[in-house]
Amino acid sequence: MTPLVISILCLAMVGTSFLSGIFGMAGGMILVGILLAMMPVPEAMMLHGVTQMASNGWRGLLWCRHVRWSAVGAYVFGCFIALGVWSFTRYVPSTSIALLLLGLTPFVVRLAPKHYRPNPESLRQGSIYGVACMTLILLTGVAGPLIDQFFLGGKLDRREIVATKAICQIFGHGAKLIYFGSLIDQAASLDPVVAVLAIISSMIGTTLAKQVLEAMSDQQYRRWANGIITAIAGYYVVHGAVLVVLAHAYAR
């Protein structure tokens, strides 16, 4: 990998971790697209996992006093249930189904009756969403906007949302790497220098985002976060629907 490519990757990681550091979302999805365009899939997925765990870990450390550990415990409990169940099936959906699952889930949550709306302070809901989010992670590779929509429910302030979700995502990314053992087998092919620079870049972007998040109000945070979720989920739905239409057209 040339110095120019490494520099571009580092800048991309600073920028995407900056975005994720403010809203706790979107940066990872953008980064994986950049990585896949610049390197082989196994290396891209491995580097993406490393940067996401570093970014979320540093974000959780920066905001550690705002973490709601009871919510983390309930969520992780649900994740363990899903991890155990899906380890026996190893089901992998088609790309179109995966995209539709990712895109439709947050809209379904928004349409739910008021007493079923997400509340991250509820231990029962935390476990249920832990099962649902880990299922999406194992079926599609990411939890998508569902985890974001869950943590926007209830009355957690923006710092509590970002901090608590970061800790939950560390477990999710770690479990994904374990589940997809083939990625771990490719670890030796990942340049250790690039991995270290990726970790440093993600920490820089996350640190810079801290001041921006502090300056925002909870109302501003929720308005922007809801808009980002809608945009990402809408993209997933449209992309998935297009793939379904194309598949039917080619089948004729």
N, C-alpha and C positions, 0 to 999 in steps of 0.2 A: 504494500500500500504506500503510495507516494506521500510526501509531506503535504502537498496541496490537498489531496483527498482527506487526509487526517485532519487538516485545518478546517475543511468544510464540514466534516462530521462533528468536530468539536463545537463549531459555531451553531450547528443545528441542534446539538444536545443542550447547549446553553439556552437557546431560544425556546425549545420545547419544554425544558424543565422549568423555565421561567413562567411559561403559560400554565403548566401543571401546578407550579408553586402557588399561583394565585387562586386558581379554581379547583385544583385537584383533578383535572380532567383534560382531555383533548390532546395534550402534548404527546402522550404515548402513541396515540393513533397516527398523528402526523409523523412522528419519528420513525415508526416502523415502515411507513411508505417510503421515506427517504433512504433508510437502510437497505430495503429490498431493491431499490433502484441502483444501489452502488456496490452491492456485494452479494455473494451466493446466499440462498435462503438459510442454510444451517447457521452460518456465521452471523447473518443479520438477526435471526431469532435469538441466538445466544447473546449477542451484544445488546439487543433490545432488553432481554431479561436482566442483564447485569445493570444497565443504566436505570431501568425502572425500579429495581430493588434499591439501588443507591439513592435515587431521587426520593423515593418514598421514605426510605430509612432516615435520610437527612432531614426531610420535611417533618417527620414524626419527632425527631430529636429537637429541632428548632421550636416546635410547638408542644413539647412533651407535657407541659403543665396544663394544656387544654384537652388532652386525650381523655375521652370517656371510656375508661377501661371496662366497665360493665357491658357497654355496647360492643366493644371489641370481643369480649369473652363470648357473648351470645352469638355474634356473627361467626367467629372461628368454630364454635361448636357445630353450627349448621354446616360449615364448610367441611368439617371432618365427616359428617354424615354423608354428604354428597360424594366426597372423595372415596369413601368406603364402598358406596353403592355402585358408582360408575367404574370403579376399578375392576369390577366383575364383568362389565359389559363391553367396554372399549368401543362403544358406538361412535361413529364419526359421520355427521350429517353432510349433505351436499353443501356447496358454497352458498347457493341461493337460499336454502332453508336456514343456514346459519345466519346469514345477513338479515333475513326476515325476523328471526328470533331476536336478534340484537336490537333491531329497530322498533319492533312492535311492543316489546315489554314495557318501556317507560310510558307509552301512550295508554296501554292497558291499565297501568297503575294509576294514571291520572283520571281515568274514567271510573275507577272503583268507587263504591259508596263511601261516604265520609268516614264511617266507623272502620273502614278497611284501608284507609289512606296510610301511607308509610309513616312510622314513628320510630326513629332510631333509639329512643329512650325505652322502648318496649323490648324486654328480653325475649318474649315469644316471637315478636316480629323480627328481631335481630337474627334469631335462629332460622326462621323461615326464609328470610332474604339471603342468609348465608348459604342455605341449600340451593336456592335459585341462582345466586351469582356464581357459586362454584360450579354448578351444572353448566352455566353458560361458558365459563372459563374452560372447562374440560371439553365441551363440545365445539367451541369456536375459537378458543385461544384467549379471549378477553371477556370481561363481564359487561362491557358496553355501558350504555347510559343507565342501566338498571340500578347499579350501586350508587350512581350520582343522584338519581331520583329518590332513592331511599333515604340518603343522608340529608337531602333538602327538606324532608318531612320533619314534623315536630318543631321544637323550639331551640335547637342548638344554634349557637352563633357561628359566624363564618370561620373563626379560628378553631372552634371545636369540631366543625364539619371537616375542615382540611386535615387537622391533626388525627382525628379518629379514623377517617377514611384512609389516610396514609398507612397507619399501622395495619389495618385490615388488608390493604393491597399488598403489603410485604408478604403476608401469608399466602395470598392468592397467587402471586407471581412465583413464590417458592414452591408451592404445591404443583403449579403448572410445569415447572422445570423437572420436578420429580416424576410427575405423571407421564410426561413426554420424555422418557429416558433417552431417546435417540438424540435429543438436543444435548444432553449432558455428555454423551459419547463424543460429540463434536467439540468439546471444550478445548481440547489440545490445539485445535486449528485456529483458535482465536488468539490474535497477537496480544500478549500480556501488556505491552506498552499502550496499545490502543485501548485495552480494557481499563487501564489505570487512568488514561486521559479522559475516557468516557465518564468514569466515576467523578473525577475532579470537575469536569464540565457540568455534569448534572448537579453537583453540589453548589457550584457558582451560580447557576441559573436559579436554583431553589432559594439560595440566600438573597439574591437580588429581589426576588418576588416578595420576600417577607415585608419589606417596607411598603410595597404597593398594597398588599392585603391589609396591613395595619391602617392605611389611609382610607380604605373603602368603608362604607357603612354596610350593615347587614342587608339593608334593602337593595343597595346597589349590587352587592354580591349575589343575592338571590335572583335578581332580575337578569344579570348577565349569565349566571349559571344555567338558569332555566332556558334562556335563549340558545346557549351552546348545546344543551342536551337536545332541544328540539331540532336544531340544525343537524347534529350528528345522527340522531335517530332517523330523521327524515331521509338523510343520505343513505343509510343502511336499507331502509324500506324500498326506496326507489331503485337502488342498485340490485337488491335481491329480486324485486319484481321484474326488472329488465332481464335478468338472467333466466328467470322462469319463462318469460315470453320467448326469449331466444331459443331456449331448450325445446319448447313446444314447436317452434317454427322449424328447427332443424330436424325434429323427429318426424315431421310430415313428409 
